[in-house]
Every structure is written in structure tokens, then in C-alpha cells.
Amino acid sequence: MHDLLRDSPGLPPRDSSWGLGVGDPTDRVDFEEAARAGDFDILRSVAHNRAWIVGQKYCRSGDSIDSCERHLHSLWYVYYQCAKHISHESFEQDRWVLDILRTRGRGPLTRPAPGAGIDIARTPDGTVWNDLPFLATDMTECWINSCAAMDSKQRLNAASFLAKLASTRIANDRLCQIALALFRHTFESVRPLGSSNEPDDEDHRRRIPELTIASLLPSACAWIREAGHNIILLSDASWNDCSNSTIGRGGFSFLESELGQRARGGFSPWRWLYWLKRLHQIADEASKADEKLLAEQAAKAIDIMLSDVKQRNSQILKVFEAAGDVVTQDEDFMGLKKKW
């Protein structure tokens, strides 16, 4: 492992040719090995080093912010690897979320400009550090590329971390596009129920279509638990500011449904209602299959969704009341109505 990983958080970070961004295979391997080994203090030092390098190059050396971009990508990749391997139930994961918020709290990166003005470090994805450029796009790419390959614990850890981070509403809510991708696979695609007792080990050859609902549901429930209020806000606003149109698009089952005819992609009250309906169906199917854990997870997610929407007096309630036959003749919504 490269000696930069042995830098002490208490010492001034050293610049290095190591760390050429997310695309550098050596960088990826070193970060993954350190995270897998639980060397989180070392990786925290590396994260501080990356942020320090960006400031040093732009403010002191006079480099363009474009030359620092690879260090920004490298920084977010450190966080993503830690997110996978730090338990979602631990305070350590919350510390890493706080670290990102503190990075944003540094304010805009500036340097004196010729004359009496100042230069502000602006990238195509926003201002450093105010907008945390590339955070949302890199985290989304990492999730989409690795979701299927992760084991069940890694998937739940990463989902919880990303949902906690999204709940702070940084990066203009664009982290929530990860929820759209996850919910499409979990609730809007045809896949078997599976079992919570089935092995779900890490497998880099596995692809999304091979995952069962049992493999994805805990991660979807983590988003509902940690960022349910944000999902309602974005649904009320019909938010669809995704990195690309494929992320926000509805899945086949949703688009073929009555609710899917009202809203095609992104967040919307109609899509939120479809997710609620699917959770009810999953809970019912799991109960019949004697999958008690899955049934409990789905039922708890339903309770959270209904509690949040009532607490906020969301637009979703008005849409539901005005839906007419779309919901009144639907057996799943008839079963849910007792909880509204």
C-alpha cells in the first residue's frame, strides 16, 4: 500500500503523484484495501490530504481549479469506500457524514486576483467548497456501478450513508437521484421476492437483474428511514434534476400502471404512491411466504412514509384524495386506507 496511507492526521499532508482521481486503478485498489481492513483513521488522513492539496494548489501555487479536479474525485471515492465498510448502526458512519458537511463549511475556495479582486474556484459542477462539486455525480456513479456486486451488509451500509448525507440537502438534492435508481430496481422492476436467509455475498460478476427484492429492500428502507422527508419534498415539487435522463426514468412496472400514466419520471406524488403500493404488496407476499423479516421491513417503511406525509400535510395527500377510481378501486390502497 502506498506510504501516503500512513500519513498522520496530525501532520501537514504531503502532495504526491499518487491519487490520480477515481479513474486511477492504483488509487481505487489502495482505498478499497484500506477500507476493507478497517483503516478508517488512515483514510480520514487521506481525505484531509486530498482537500489540503486542492487548497494548496489553487490558493498557494496558482494552479487552475481544473488541475485539481482529479483530487476532488479521489476525495469522494475515499468517502464512498468508507461508506461501504462502516456499519450503518455506528456513530463512526455519522462522523464521516459530518466530515463532508465540515468540508462544505470551509466556504468558497478563493485567492487574490490581479488588481483588487478575488478569484473563486469554480468547476463545471459548482464552486469549491460551497457546492461540493462532483460529490453527487461521483456517488451516483459509484452506487450504480457497485450496487449489484456488494454483499448485503455493504449495500445497506452504503445506502444508509448516502441517505444520511442526502438528508442534509447538500449538493442541491442531487444525491436523492440515487434513491430514484434504487427504488426503480426495488419497486418498479419484475424480480423474485427471494429470502432474507439466502446468501448475498460479494460478487463482482453479478448484475442488477440477478438481485432479488430481499437483496434490495433493506437499502430502499434505509432511504425511507433516513431521508423520507426529503423524498416527500421532492415528490411534492416533481423534482427530476438528475445527472442524466436514464436515472430518473420510471421502471417498466410503474410506467405500465395507472399511476405511471400520470408521471413518467423523477419524483412525483404519483410515483410516491406507487412505491407505497408496492411496499404493501411486498409485505403481503412476504407474509404469505413466511418471510417475517421482509414483511416487517416493508411494514415499517409503510408506517414511516404515511407518518411523514401526514406530518407535513403533503401535496401527496391531496393527490391521493383527488385520485378517484385510480385508488378507490385498488385493493392495495383499500388495505392501506386504514392507516391513512
N, C-alpha and C positions, 0 to 999 in steps of 0.2 A: 504494500500500500504506500502511496506517495507520502513523503515526510510532511507535507503540508497538513495532513490529517492529524499530525501530532503537535500542531501549534497550540499554545496555551491561550485560553480566552483572556488571560491577564496580561499577555504580552502584545506589543504592536504587531498587527498582522503583516505578513510578508507577501509582496507581489510574487507572482510566479507564472511561468508559461503553462502550468497545469491548470485545467479548468477552462476549456475552450467552448463552454456552453453545453446546452442539452444534447447537441448533436455529436459531441465527442465521446466515443465509446469508452475510452480510459476513464474519463470523468464519471460516466454512468456506473461503471463497474466498481470504482472506488467508493462512491456514495452508497451503492447498494450493499456492498460488503460491510461497510461500517454500520449502516442501519440494521442490517440483519444480525450483526454481532452485538447490537445494543450500545454502540459507542456514541450515544447521543450528545454527551458533553463535547466530544471531539467535533461532531458535526455542527454543534452550535458555534464552536470556534470558526469552523469553515464558513458558516453563514455570515458571521460577523466580518470575516475576512473578505468575502465577496462584496458586501456592502461598503466596506472600507476602501477596497480597490476602486470601486466606481467613483466614490468621492475624491479619492486621491488623484485619479487620472483626470477627472473633469475639472476639479477645483484647483489643484496644485500644478498638474502637469500640462494643463491646457488642451488635453485631447478632446476630440469631438465626442458627443454622447454616443454616436454610432459605434465608436471603437469600444465602448463599454457594454454594448448590448449582450455580448456573449456571457459576461459576468452576471448580468441580470437573469438570463435563462438558467445559468448554473445555480444561482441562489435559490430560485423557485424549485429546481429539481432536488436540492437538498431537503427542502421542506416536504416535498411530496414523498420522498423515500422514508423520512421520519414518520410521516402520517400513516404509512402502511404498517409500520412495525411498532408503534407506540399504542398501547391499549387505549381504546376509546373510553374506558372507565377510569383512566388515571388522570391525576392532576398534571402530569408531565405533558400530556397532549394539549391541555389548556394553556400551559406555559408557551408552547410553540405557537399557538394561535395568538397569544399576547405579543410574542416576539414580532410577528408580522405587523400587528397594529402599532407597535412601537417604531417599526421601520417607517411606516406611513407617517407617524408623528414627528419624524425628522423634518417634515415640511419640504418645500420645493428646494431642489439642489441648484444652487446659484454660484456665480463667480463674477468678479468685476469685469465689465466690458470696456472697450476703448472709450474714452471720454468719461462721463459721469454715470453711465447706466450700468445695468447688470444683465448678464446672460442667464437664462433659465434653461435647465436641461430638459428638453422636450424630445420625446421619441414619437414615432408614428402611433404608438398606443397610449400616449399620455405623458404627463410630467413626472419626472423622478423627484421626490418620492411620493408626492401627493396622490398620484393615480395608480401607484404600484404597477407600472407598465409591464405587460406580458404575463402578469400573475394569472389572470383569468384564462387567457388563451393557453398558457402552458399547462395549468392544472387540468383544464378540459381535455387537452390532447393526451396528457398522461393517463387520465382516467379512462378515456375511450380506448386507448391502446393497451391498457393493462388490466382492465376490469375483469375480463374473462379468465386471464391467466392466474390471477391471485387466488390464494386459498380463502376460505370463508372468514377467517379472523382478519387477514389483511384487507379484504374487501370492506368489511364492517368498520375497521379502524379508519381506513381512508375516507369512506363515506361520512363517518361521524366528524372527522377533522374538517372536511370540505364544507359540510353543513354548518358546523360551528362558525367557521370563517365567513361563510355566506350570511349568517345571521347578523353579522356586524354591518352588513350593507356596504362593504368596501367594493371597489372596482365597478361601481355603477351597477351593482346587482348581477353582473355578468357571470359570477360563479354559479348562479342558480340555473344556468343553462345545463350544468351537469345533472341537476335534478330532472330536467326535461328528458335528457338522454336516458337516464336510469329508469324513469317512470315509463317511458316508451317501451323499453325492453321488459320491464316487470309487469305492467298492466295492459299494454296495448299490442302485445305480440302473442301469437299462439305458441305455447310451450307447456310441457307437462308440469304437474304440481311438484313432483319429487318428494323428498323426505328430508327432514332436518337431521335424520340419523345417517344419511348417506355420506360417504367420504367426499370431501370437497377440497382436495389437496391442490397445491400449486401445480399448474401445468401450462407451460408456455406454448403448447400446441393447441390448446383449447380455444374455441371461438364462441362468441356471444350466443349463437343459435343452440349451442350444446348445453347452456345453463338452464336449470330448472327454476321455477318460481321460488322454491325453497332456498336456492343459492342467492337469489337477488332480493327477496323480500326483506331480510334484516337491514340491508343497506337502504332500501326505499323507506322503511320505517324510521331509520335514523334521521333521514332528511325531514320527515314529517315531525319527528320529535324535536329536532334541534332548530329547524328553520321553517316550521309550519306557518308562522305569522308572515314571513317573507313571501311564501308561496301564495298565501291569500292576497297579499298586497299586489303582487304581480299579476295574479289571476284577475283581480278587480280592474287592473289597468290594461289587461290584454297585452302584456309585455312580450315582445319577441325580438329583442335586440341581441341575437345570437351571433357567434363568430361566423357561422355560415348557415344557410337555409336548411341544410340536412339535419342539423342538431335540433331545431325547433319543430320539425315536421311531425305530424301525428303518425302513430303506428297504424297498421292495416286494420286491426280490430276497432280502433277508435274511429277511423275515417269511414268505416262501413256502418257505424252505429248511427242512431237518430241524433245523439248528442254531437257526434262528429260532423254532422251536416251543418251545425251552427257555427263551428270554429275549426279551422283546418290545422293550425299550428300555433306554437308558442303557448304561453299561459293564457287561460281564459276561464270564466266561470263554468262554461260548459265542459271543458276538459277536466276541471277540478271535480265536477260532479261525476264524470266518467270514472276517474280514479277512485272516488268514494264507492261507486257502484261495484267496481272490480274488487275492491277490498272486501266488500260484503260477500261477493261470490267466492273469493278465495277462502274467507273464513268458513263459509258453509261447506265448501269442498273439502277443506282440511278437517273439519269436524267429522264429516262422513267417512273420511279416510283414517280416522283416529290419529291424525297428526295434531296433537294438542298444542304443541309449541307454536306451530304455524298459525293455528286458529287463534291463539292468544295474542300473537304479534299483530295479526290483521285486526282483531277486535280492539286492541289498544290504540292502533293507528286511527281507526274509525272514531273512537272516542275523542282523541286529540283533535282531529280535523273538525268534528262537529262542535267541540268546545271552543276552538279558536274562531270559527266562523261566526258563532253566536256572540262571543265576547266582543268581536269587532263590529258586529252588526253589518257584516259584509254585503257587498253587492250580490254575492253568490246567493244569499237568502232570497233576494228579490227575483233573481233569475229562476230560482227553484220554484217560487210561488207562481211565477208567470209562465212556467213551462207547460202547463196544461197536460194533455194526453201523453206527452213525452215521458213524464214521470208518474202521473197518476195511474197509468195502466201498466207500469213496470213493476213486476213482483219484487225485484231487489229494492226499489225505492219504497215500496209498501212496507217491507220489513224494516227499512231504515227510519221510516217516518216516526216510529215510536220514540226514537232518540232525538228527533229534532226539537 
